């Protein structure tokens, strides 16, 4: 559902910003980008 993805995207973006481990940072980055792509496709 679209309304669930706003808070999820904020959480992913915050995790991406504060994570110092490059592997984890990449994981959060990919998840955030994929979420945005999905939301933009569905809107």
PDB file of N, H, CA, C and O in Angstrom:
ATOM      1  N   UNK A   1       0.840  -1.183   0.000  1.00  0.00           N
ATOM      2  CA  UNK A   1       0.000   0.000   0.000  1.00  0.00           C
ATOM      3  C   UNK A   1       0.881   1.240   0.000  1.00  0.00           C
ATOM      4  O   UNK A   1       1.933   1.280   0.638  1.00  0.00           O
ATOM      5  N   UNK A   2       0.430   2.235  -0.722  1.00  0.00           N
ATOM      6  H   UNK A   2      -0.425   2.203  -1.240  1.00  0.00           H
ATOM      7  CA  UNK A   2       1.239   3.435  -0.883  1.00  0.00           C
ATOM      8  C   UNK A   2       1.463   4.188   0.417  1.00  0.00           C
ATOM      9  O   UNK A   2       2.562   4.693   0.648  1.00  0.00           O
ATOM     10  N   UNK A   3       0.458   4.276   1.266  1.00  0.00           N
ATOM     11  H   UNK A   3      -0.434   3.866   1.078  1.00  0.00           H
ATOM     12  CA  UNK A   3       0.605   5.082   2.481  1.00  0.00           C
ATOM     13  C   UNK A   3       1.598   4.478   3.466  1.00  0.00           C
ATOM     14  O   UNK A   3       2.112   5.187   4.332  1.00  0.00           O
ATOM     15  N   UNK A   4       1.876   3.197   3.352  1.00  0.00           N
ATOM     16  H   UNK A   4       1.459   2.621   2.649  1.00  0.00           H
ATOM     17  CA  UNK A   4       2.858   2.545   4.229  1.00  0.00           C
ATOM     18  C   UNK A   4       4.294   2.893   3.839  1.00  0.00           C
ATOM     19  O   UNK A   4       5.204   2.777   4.660  1.00  0.00           O
ATOM     20  N   UNK A   5       4.497   3.310   2.618  1.00  0.00           N
ATOM     21  H   UNK A   5       3.758   3.404   1.951  1.00  0.00           H
ATOM     22  CA  UNK A   5       5.846   3.492   2.111  1.00  0.00           C
ATOM     23  C   UNK A   5       6.483   4.819   2.493  1.00  0.00           C
ATOM     24  O   UNK A   5       7.707   4.939   2.435  1.00  0.00           O
ATOM     25  N   UNK A   6       5.705   5.812   2.880  1.00  0.00           N
ATOM     26  H   UNK A   6       4.711   5.714   2.927  1.00  0.00           H
ATOM     27  CA  UNK A   6       6.265   7.083   3.342  1.00  0.00           C
ATOM     28  C   UNK A   6       7.107   6.901   4.592  1.00  0.00           C
ATOM     29  O   UNK A   6       8.277   7.283   4.606  1.00  0.00           O
ATOM     30  N   UNK A   7       6.526   6.315   5.658  1.00  0.00           N
ATOM     31  H   UNK A   7       5.575   6.004   5.646  1.00  0.00           H
ATOM     32  CA  UNK A   7       7.321   6.076   6.862  1.00  0.00           C
ATOM     33  C   UNK A   7       8.469   5.098   6.615  1.00  0.00           C
ATOM     34  O   UNK A   7       9.549   5.251   7.186  1.00  0.00           O
ATOM     35  N   UNK A   8       8.243   4.102   5.773  1.00  0.00           N
ATOM     36  H   UNK A   8       7.366   3.978   5.309  1.00  0.00           H
ATOM     37  CA  UNK A   8       9.307   3.146   5.459  1.00  0.00           C
ATOM     38  C   UNK A   8      10.467   3.850   4.762  1.00  0.00           C
ATOM     39  O   UNK A   8      11.630   3.602   5.080  1.00  0.00           O
ATOM     40  N   UNK A   9      10.154   4.719   3.821  1.00  0.00           N
ATOM     41  H   UNK A   9       9.209   4.921   3.563  1.00  0.00           H
ATOM     42  CA  UNK A   9      11.198   5.438   3.102  1.00  0.00           C
ATOM     43  C   UNK A   9      11.987   6.346   4.040  1.00  0.00           C
ATOM     44  O   UNK A   9      13.208   6.440   3.919  1.00  0.00           O
ATOM     45  N   UNK A  10      11.317   7.010   4.966  1.00  0.00           N
ATOM     46  H   UNK A  10      10.325   6.933   5.065  1.00  0.00           H
ATOM     47  CA  UNK A  10      12.020   7.846   5.942  1.00  0.00           C
ATOM     48  C   UNK A  10      12.959   7.002   6.800  1.00  0.00           C
ATOM     49  O   UNK A  10      14.103   7.387   7.040  1.00  0.00           O
ATOM     50  N   UNK A  11      12.476   5.861   7.256  1.00  0.00           N
ATOM     51  H   UNK A  11      11.547   5.548   7.061  1.00  0.00           H
ATOM     52  CA  UNK A  11      13.300   4.962   8.060  1.00  0.00           C
ATOM     53  C   UNK A  11      14.523   4.476   7.273  1.00  0.00           C
ATOM     54  O   UNK A  11      15.638   4.469   7.796  1.00  0.00           O
ATOM     55  N   UNK A  12      14.314   4.075   6.029  1.00  0.00           N
ATOM     56  H   UNK A  12      13.408   4.082   5.604  1.00  0.00           H
ATOM     57  CA  UNK A  12      15.431   3.612   5.193  1.00  0.00           C
ATOM     58  C   UNK A  12      16.441   4.736   4.949  1.00  0.00           C
ATOM     59  O   UNK A  12      17.650   4.511   5.008  1.00  0.00           O
ATOM     60  N   UNK A  13      15.944   5.942   4.676  1.00  0.00           N
ATOM     61  H   UNK A  13      14.962   6.125   4.628  1.00  0.00           H
ATOM     62  CA  UNK A  13      16.839   7.074   4.427  1.00  0.00           C
ATOM     63  C   UNK A  13      17.644   7.421   5.685  1.00  0.00           C
ATOM     64  O   UNK A  13      18.841   7.696   5.602  1.00  0.00           O
ATOM     65  N   UNK A  14      16.989   7.409   6.838  1.00  0.00           N
ATOM     66  H   UNK A  14      16.016   7.186   6.905  1.00  0.00           H
ATOM     67  CA  UNK A  14      17.698   7.687   8.092  1.00  0.00           C
ATOM     68  C   UNK A  14      18.759   6.618   8.361  1.00  0.00           C
ATOM     69  O   UNK A  14      19.882   6.933   8.755  1.00  0.00           O
ATOM     70  N   UNK A  15      18.397   5.364   8.147  1.00  0.00           N
ATOM     71  H   UNK A  15      17.485   5.108   7.826  1.00  0.00           H
ATOM     72  CA  UNK A  15      19.355   4.279   8.358  1.00  0.00           C
ATOM     73  C   UNK A  15      20.531   4.409   7.400  1.00  0.00           C
ATOM     74  O   UNK A  15      21.678   4.183   7.783  1.00  0.00           O
ATOM     75  N   UNK A  16      20.246   4.772   6.163  1.00  0.00           N
ATOM     76  H   UNK A  16      19.314   4.956   5.852  1.00  0.00           H
ATOM     77  CA  UNK A  16      21.289   4.976   5.156  1.00  0.00           C
ATOM     78  C   UNK A  16      22.262   6.069   5.611  1.00  0.00           C
ATOM     79  O   UNK A  16      23.475   5.924   5.459  1.00  0.00           O
ATOM     80  N   UNK A  17      21.733   7.153   6.166  1.00  0.00           N
ATOM     81  H   UNK A  17      20.748   7.271   6.290  1.00  0.00           H
ATOM     82  CA  UNK A  17      22.573   8.272   6.586  1.00  0.00           C
ATOM     83  C   UNK A  17      23.437   7.967   7.809  1.00  0.00           C
ATOM     84  O   UNK A  17      24.582   8.412   7.879  1.00  0.00           O
ATOM     85  N   UNK A  18      22.913   7.227   8.756  1.00  0.00           N
ATOM     86  H   UNK A  18      21.983   6.866   8.700  1.00  0.00           H
ATOM     87  CA  UNK A  18      23.650   7.024  10.008  1.00  0.00           C
ATOM     88  C   UNK A  18      24.520   5.770  10.020  1.00  0.00           C
ATOM     89  O   UNK A  18      25.388   5.634  10.882  1.00  0.00           O
ATOM     90  N   UNK A  19      24.305   4.862   9.090  1.00  0.00           N
ATOM     91  H   UNK A  19      23.600   4.972   8.390  1.00  0.00           H
ATOM     92  CA  UNK A  19      25.073   3.621   9.059  1.00  0.00           C
ATOM     93  C   UNK A  19      26.484   3.889   8.566  1.00  0.00           C
ATOM     94  O   UNK A  19      26.685   4.575   7.563  1.00  0.00           O
ATOM     95  N   UNK A  20      27.446   3.349   9.270  1.00  0.00           N
ATOM     96  H   UNK A  20      27.283   2.791  10.085  1.00  0.00           H
ATOM     97  CA  UNK A  20      28.847   3.546   8.898  1.00  0.00           C
ATOM     98  C   UNK A  20      29.397   2.375   8.088  1.00  0.00           C
ATOM     99  O   UNK A  20      30.348   2.549   7.326  1.00  0.00           O
ATOM    100  N   UNK A  21      28.819   1.198   8.239  1.00  0.00           N
ATOM    101  H   UNK A  21      28.046   1.058   8.858  1.00  0.00           H
ATOM    102  CA  UNK A  21      29.279   0.018   7.510  1.00  0.00           C
ATOM    103  C   UNK A  21      28.856   0.128   6.040  1.00  0.00           C
ATOM    104  O   UNK A  21      27.673   0.290   5.741  1.00  0.00           O
ATOM    105  N   UNK A  22      29.830   0.041   5.128  1.00  0.00           N
ATOM    106  H   UNK A  22      30.791  -0.091   5.371  1.00  0.00           H
ATOM    107  CA  UNK A  22      29.539   0.218   3.705  1.00  0.00           C
ATOM    108  C   UNK A  22      28.566  -0.823   3.155  1.00  0.00           C
ATOM    109  O   UNK A  22      27.735  -0.506   2.304  1.00  0.00           O
ATOM    110  N   UNK A  23      28.665  -2.049   3.631  1.00  0.00           N
ATOM    111  H   UNK A  23      29.340  -2.307   4.322  1.00  0.00           H
ATOM    112  CA  UNK A  23      27.744  -3.093   3.184  1.00  0.00           C
ATOM    113  C   UNK A  23      26.317  -2.787   3.586  1.00  0.00           C
ATOM    114  O   UNK A  23      25.391  -2.911   2.785  1.00  0.00           O
ATOM    115  N   UNK A  24      26.148  -2.386   4.833  1.00  0.00           N
ATOM    116  H   UNK A  24      26.901  -2.286   5.484  1.00  0.00           H
ATOM    117  CA  UNK A  24      24.815  -2.025   5.319  1.00  0.00           C
ATOM    118  C   UNK A  24      24.311  -0.761   4.632  1.00  0.00           C
ATOM    119  O   UNK A  24      23.132  -0.662   4.292  1.00  0.00           O
ATOM    120  N   UNK A  25      25.207   0.204   4.429  1.00  0.00           N
ATOM    121  H   UNK A  25      26.164   0.123   4.705  1.00  0.00           H
ATOM    122  CA  UNK A  25      24.827   1.461   3.771  1.00  0.00           C
ATOM    123  C   UNK A  25      24.284   1.173   2.375  1.00  0.00           C
ATOM    124  O   UNK A  25      23.275   1.745   1.963  1.00  0.00           O
ATOM    125  N   UNK A  26      24.961   0.283   1.652  1.00  0.00           N
ATOM    126  H   UNK A  26      25.780  -0.181   1.987  1.00  0.00           H
ATOM    127  CA  UNK A  26      24.504  -0.089   0.309  1.00  0.00           C
ATOM    128  C   UNK A  26      23.150  -0.773   0.338  1.00  0.00           C
ATOM    129  O   UNK A  26      22.317  -0.557  -0.542  1.00  0.00           O
ATOM    130  N   UNK A  27      22.935  -1.597   1.350  1.00  0.00           N
ATOM    131  H   UNK A  27      23.612  -1.773   2.065  1.00  0.00           H
ATOM    132  CA  UNK A  27      21.654  -2.280   1.497  1.00  0.00           C
ATOM    133  C   UNK A  27      20.519  -1.278   1.692  1.00  0.00           C
ATOM    134  O   UNK A  27      19.485  -1.364   1.029  1.00  0.00           O
ATOM    135  N   UNK A  28      20.720  -0.326   2.607  1.00  0.00           N
ATOM    136  H   UNK A  28      21.559  -0.256   3.146  1.00  0.00           H
ATOM    137  CA  UNK A  28      19.688   0.683   2.856  1.00  0.00           C
ATOM    138  C   UNK A  28      19.482   1.582   1.634  1.00  0.00           C
ATOM    139  O   UNK A  28      18.355   1.973   1.331  1.00  0.00           O
ATOM    140  N   UNK A  29      20.562   1.905   0.942  1.00  0.00           N
ATOM    141  H   UNK A  29      21.477   1.587   1.188  1.00  0.00           H
ATOM    142  CA  UNK A  29      20.459   2.735  -0.263  1.00  0.00           C
ATOM    143  C   UNK A  29      19.623   2.026  -1.318  1.00  0.00           C
ATOM    144  O   UNK A  29      18.704   2.619  -1.882  1.00  0.00           O
ATOM    145  N   UNK A  30      19.933   0.765  -1.590  1.00  0.00           N
ATOM    146  H   UNK A  30      20.680   0.283  -1.131  1.00  0.00           H
ATOM    147  CA  UNK A  30      19.181   0.012  -2.604  1.00  0.00           C
ATOM    148  C   UNK A  30      17.718  -0.105  -2.222  1.00  0.00           C
ATOM    149  O   UNK A  30      16.840   0.060  -3.070  1.00  0.00           O
ATOM    150  N   UNK A  31      17.445  -0.386  -0.963  1.00  0.00           N
ATOM    151  H   UNK A  31      18.158  -0.520  -0.274  1.00  0.00           H
ATOM    152  CA  UNK A  31      16.063  -0.522  -0.514  1.00  0.00           C
ATOM    153  C   UNK A  31      15.310   0.796  -0.655  1.00  0.00           C
ATOM    154  O   UNK A  31      14.151   0.803  -1.070  1.00  0.00           O
ATOM    155  N   UNK A  32      15.950   1.901  -0.316  1.00  0.00           N
ATOM    156  H   UNK A  32      16.891   1.895   0.021  1.00  0.00           H
ATOM    157  CA  UNK A  32      15.303   3.217  -0.448  1.00  0.00           C
ATOM    158  C   UNK A  32      15.030   3.541  -1.910  1.00  0.00           C
ATOM    159  O   UNK A  32      13.938   3.993  -2.253  1.00  0.00           O
ATOM    160  N   UNK A  33      16.005   3.314  -2.763  1.00  0.00           N
ATOM    161  H   UNK A  33      16.892   2.946  -2.484  1.00  0.00           H
ATOM    162  CA  UNK A  33      15.835   3.614  -4.189  1.00  0.00           C
ATOM    163  C   UNK A  33      14.747   2.727  -4.792  1.00  0.00           C
ATOM    164  O   UNK A  33      13.904   3.211  -5.547  1.00  0.00           O
ATOM    165  N   UNK A  34      14.757   1.452  -4.471  1.00  0.00           N
ATOM    166  H   UNK A  34      15.442   1.058  -3.858  1.00  0.00           H
ATOM    167  CA  UNK A  34      13.731   0.549  -4.999  1.00  0.00           C
ATOM    168  C   UNK A  34      12.337   0.935  -4.508  1.00  0.00           C
ATOM    169  O   UNK A  34      11.360   0.807  -5.245  1.00  0.00           O
ATOM    170  N   UNK A  35      12.246   1.406  -3.268  1.00  0.00           N
ATOM    171  H   UNK A  35      13.040   1.511  -2.670  1.00  0.00           H
ATOM    172  CA  UNK A  35      10.953   1.857  -2.739  1.00  0.00           C
ATOM    173  C   UNK A  35      10.452   3.072  -3.508  1.00  0.00           C
ATOM    174  O   UNK A  35       9.278   3.142  -3.870  1.00  0.00           O
ATOM    175  N   UNK A  36      11.347   4.033  -3.756  1.00  0.00           N
ATOM    176  H   UNK A  36      12.301   3.976  -3.462  1.00  0.00           H
ATOM    177  CA  UNK A  36      10.967   5.230  -4.517  1.00  0.00           C
ATOM    178  C   UNK A  36      10.526   4.844  -5.932  1.00  0.00           C
ATOM    179  O   UNK A  36       9.517   5.345  -6.428  1.00  0.00           O
ATOM    180  N   UNK A  37      11.266   3.973  -6.564  1.00  0.00           N
ATOM    181  H   UNK A  37      12.085   3.565  -6.161  1.00  0.00           H
ATOM    182  CA  UNK A  37      10.918   3.538  -7.926  1.00  0.00           C
ATOM    183  C   UNK A  37       9.537   2.889  -7.928  1.00  0.00           C
ATOM    184  O   UNK A  37       8.724   3.164  -8.811  1.00  0.00           O
ATOM    185  N   UNK A  38       9.269   2.038  -6.952  1.00  0.00           N
ATOM    186  H   UNK A  38       9.929   1.815  -6.235  1.00  0.00           H
ATOM    187  CA  UNK A  38       7.972   1.380  -6.876  1.00  0.00           C
ATOM    188  C   UNK A  38       6.847   2.387  -6.659  1.00  0.00           C
ATOM    189  O   UNK A  38       5.812   2.329  -7.324  1.00  0.00           O
ATOM    190  N   UNK A  39       7.058   3.312  -5.720  1.00  0.00           N
ATOM    191  H   UNK A  39       7.898   3.360  -5.180  1.00  0.00           H
ATOM    192  CA  UNK A  39       6.033   4.318  -5.431  1.00  0.00           C
ATOM    193  C   UNK A  39       5.755   5.175  -6.674  1.00  0.00           C
ATOM    194  O   UNK A  39       4.600   5.432  -7.015  1.00  0.00           O
ATOM    195  N   UNK A  40       6.815   5.607  -7.336  1.00  0.00           N
ATOM    196  H   UNK A  40       7.753   5.398  -7.059  1.00  0.00           H
ATOM    197  CA  UNK A  40       6.620   6.456  -8.529  1.00  0.00           C
ATOM    198  C   UNK A  40       5.912   5.690  -9.653  1.00  0.00           C
ATOM    199  O   UNK A  40       5.124   6.271 -10.398  1.00  0.00           O
ATOM    200  N   UNK A  41       6.189   4.408  -9.771  1.00  0.00           N
ATOM    201  H   UNK A  41       6.830   3.936  -9.165  1.00  0.00           H
ATOM    202  CA  UNK A  41       5.522   3.602 -10.792  1.00  0.00           C
ATOM    203  C   UNK A  41       4.046   3.408 -10.474  1.00  0.00           C
ATOM    204  O   UNK A  41       3.210   3.399 -11.378  1.00  0.00           O
ATOM    205  N   UNK A  42       3.723   3.254  -9.193  1.00  0.00           N
ATOM    206  H   UNK A  42       4.402   3.262  -8.459  1.00  0.00           H
ATOM    207  CA  UNK A  42       2.354   2.966  -8.789  1.00  0.00           C
ATOM    208  C   UNK A  42       1.463   4.202  -8.707  1.00  0.00           C
ATOM    209  O   UNK A  42       0.238   4.089  -8.748  1.00  0.00           O
ATOM    210  N   UNK A  43       2.069   5.376  -8.591  1.00  0.00           N
ATOM    211  H   UNK A  43       3.064   5.468  -8.557  1.00  0.00           H
ATOM    212  CA  UNK A  43       1.261   6.603  -8.487  1.00  0.00           C
ATOM    213  C   UNK A  43       0.819   7.030  -9.822  1.00  0.00           C
ATOM    214  O   UNK A  43       0.128   8.041  -9.949  1.00  0.00           O
TER     215      UNK A  43
END
